[in-house]
């Protein structure tokens, strides 16, 4: 059954196989990208050093690269910051020795008038950060399953987690494709999207639950499909308005926020689109299929348990 939105007839359930196919193909593509290109891990997750420069005048990436070349160093990454690009964060793969750090600090204290600060990350710390990031996502996922199961039911919780993993993997696959640096702000963006996506999903699930209660009888797939379609149409405007509001803010951060947090803003933008898509076209559709199978099984069991010669209800 279809419903009207802005005087247009919409049937989300009818196209569920297309949604599943799209998500499946993208997941397969993402796996291929990760196996071939991998992730461009920053020094937050690999051994490396970061030099934070402060200049009295605006500087460019080319200028910073040339200054380091003067003393025999080739930076692996240069990110500008500050209101007028008077700051720069310079990354090196591998840990700088104390002598190299002293040389860099002495040179730029003379060149820019400020002694740069240098931070290093050894392989053990990098591995620990990566492990803690994974644990954070797992803890969030378990907590979400428990919460959604208590508030709704287990099928809702499982569908929500599948959608969240889909969103997180979507962001990772895009970063692998574009070879954008993966750092701590990236992890913050992924966790932010996890929170945003589950909120959007729960709003949709809550409407499905309410419409299920209002339905006089739910006995088969068609009844469930009608409820899901109606619920999605009712929450469609809310989902679009919410995501557009956050997209405007994330876009402003991406454009004006500076190089240091640009990857965070970009991951946020990608995740917002993926989160809205999964909440409407993945989580609810998965719940529909699983719930329909559950109803069919209960109906089958009730027929099996009915004594011979007596009618079924």
N, C-alpha and C positions, 0 to 999 in steps of 0.2 A: 504494500500500500504506500502511496506517495502523499506528501503533504506540501502545502503552499508556504513559500517564503518570499516576501516582496512580490506577491502575485505570480510566483513561478512555482511550478510543480517540481518537487525534489524527491528522489527515491535513492537514498544512500545505500541501502542494503542491496539493491539491484546490482550495484557496481562493486560489491565487496571483493569479488575475485580479481578485479583489476587492481584494487588497492593492495591486496595480498601479493599479487604478481609484481607490482612495482617495488614493494618493500623487499620481496625476496630477491629480485634482480639487483637492487641496490646493495643489499647485504652481500650477495655473491661478488659484486664488483668491489665492494669495500675490502673483502677478504683478499681478493687478488691484489689490490693496491697495497695492502699492508704486507703481503708476502713479497712483493716486488720492490716497491718504493720504500716501505717502512715509514717510520715517523721521524721527523726532524727534531730530535730531542735537544732541548737547550741545556745549558750547564746546570740547571736545577736538578736534572735527572742523570747527567753524565759528569764525569770529572772535568772540571774547568775552572776558569777564573773570570771575574767580572771587574772591570775598572770603571768607576763612576767619575766622570769629568765635570768640572764646573768652570765656565769661561766668563770673562767680564764682557764679552761681546758675542753676538750670534755666531754659531759655527755650522758647518755642513758635514755630511758624511764623508765627502771626498777630502775635506780638509783634515778631518780626524785620521783618516786612513793614511794620508801623506805624512802627518806628524809622527805616527807610529812607525812608518817606513823609515823615517829619519834615524831611528834608533834600532832598526833591524827587526821590528815586530810586524806581523801581518794579522790583524784582527779577523776573527771568524764572523763577527756580527757587530753592527753599530746601530744603535737606536738613539734618536734625538728626543729631547724633552724640554720642558720649561715653556714659559709664555712666548719666548722669542728664540727658541732652539739654542739656549745658552748652556744646556746640559746634554751630556751624552753618556750612554751606558754601552761599554765596549766589552764584548765577550770573546774569550779564548778557549778553545778546546784543549784540555790539559791543564794541569796545575802549574802556575808560575812559581819559580824558585824565589826565595827571599832576596837574592841578589837582583833578579829581574824586576821584582816589585819595587825595590829601592831605586833602580835605574829609571823606571817609569814615573815614579812619584817625583823624583828630583827633576826630571826633564819637564813634566807638565806643570810643576810648581813654578818653574821659570817661564814656560811658554804661555800659560794661561793665568798665572797669578794665584792659583789655588792648588794645593796638593790634593791629588785624587785619592779616593778611598778604594781599596782593593779587597774583594772578598773571593774566597776560593771554596770549591766544593770537591771533596775527594770522592772516589768511586763508591765507598761505603755509604757516605751520606746521600749520594745520588740514588743509590739502590733503595735506601731506607725511605726517601721521599716518595719514590715510585710505589713502594709497597704500602706506605701509609695512605697514598691517594686511592689505591685499589681497595684497601680495607674500608676507607671512608664511604666509597660507593656501595660496597657490600653491606655495610652496617645500615646505610640509608635504605637499601633495597629490602633488607629483612624487616626493618622498622615499618616500612610502608606496607609490606604484606600483612604484618600483624595488625596494624591500625585499620587497614581497609577490610580485613577479614572480620575484625570485631565490629566495625561499623556497618558493613554490608554482608559479604559472604566470601568464601575462599576463591570462588571463580572470579570475582571482581578483583581480588588482590593479585591473582596470577596474571590476569589480563593487563592490569596496571603495570606490573613489573616488566612484562614483555614489551609494552609500549615504552617504558623508561629505558630499557636496554637498547631498543631501536633508536631512540633519540640520541643516547650517548654514542652509539656506534656511528650514527649519521655524522655527528660532529667530527669524530676521529677520522672517518673515511675522507671527509672533505679536507681536513688538515693534512692527511697523507697525500691526497691528490695534488694539493697546492704547495706542499712542502713548507707550510708555515711552522714556525718554531713552537714546540710544545713545552710550556713552562708552568710555573705555579699558577699564574693568572688563568691559564687554560683550564686547570683543574677546578679553580674557583668558578669558572663559567659553566663547566659541566655540572657541578653540584647545584649551581643556581638554576640551571635548566631542569634538573631533576625535581627541585622544589616547585618550579613554575608548572611543569608538565603534570605532576601528580595533582596539583590544585585544579587544573583545568579538567583533568580526567575525573576527579571526584565530583565536580559540579555536574558533569554529564551523567555519571553513574547515579548520582542522587536523583536527578530528574527521571532516569530510567526506573529506579526503584519506586518513586512516587507514582509514576504512570502505571507501573505494574500493579501497585496496590489499588489504583482507581479502576483498573480493568475488571470487568465482571468475572471473566474467566480466561485463563491463559492455558491452552491445552496443546498447542503445536507451534511449529516454526513460524507460520504466518502470523499468529497472534503476537509472538515475540518480535518479529520483524516490524510489525506495525507500531509497537511500543518504542522500539529503538529509533525508527524513523521519526516518529513524533517527537521524541526526546531530543534528538539531534537538531531538528528544525527549531525547537524551542530554545535551545542553547546556542544556536549558530550565531545570532547577532551578538550575544555576549562574548563568545569566543573571538569573533572578528574584532570587535571593539577593544577587547583587552589586549590582544596581540599587537594591534596597530599602535596602541598607546605605548607599549613597551618598545616596539620597533623604532618609533620616533626617538625615544630616549637613547636606545642603544646606537642608533645611527648618529645622533649628535655626539655621543662619546667616541664613536669610531672616527668621525671627521675632525673633531676639535680636541679630543682627549689626549693627544700626543702618542708617540710611537710606543711608549712603554706599556700602555694598556690597550693598544689597538687590537692585539690578538684576542684579548678578553672580550672586547666589544664585538669582534667578528664572530667568535664562537657563540656569543650570546644571540646574535642575529640568526645564525644558522640553526641553533637550538630552538629558538622561538618558532621558526617555521616548522621544524620537525616535530616539536612538541604539540603544536596545534593540529598538525596532520594526524599524528598518532592518537591523540585524544579522541578525535572525531571519527577517523576512518580505520583505525586499527584496534584500539582497546575495546571499543563498544562492539565492533563486528566480531572480534574473538569471543567476547562474552556471549554474544548472540548464538554463535555456532555451538559453543560448549554447553550453554544452558539448554538449547534445543535438544542436544544429544541426551542431556540429563533428564529432560521431560519425557523423551521417547523411551528411555530406559525404565523410568518409573512407571510409565504407562504399560510397557511390556511386562514388567514384574507384577503389576496389579492384575493383568489378564492371566498370568501364570498362577497367581495365588487364588483366583476366583474359583469357588467350588463348582463342579460340573452341574449343569442344569440351571444355574442361577445367572441372571443378567448382570452385565458389568455396567458401571456408572462412569 
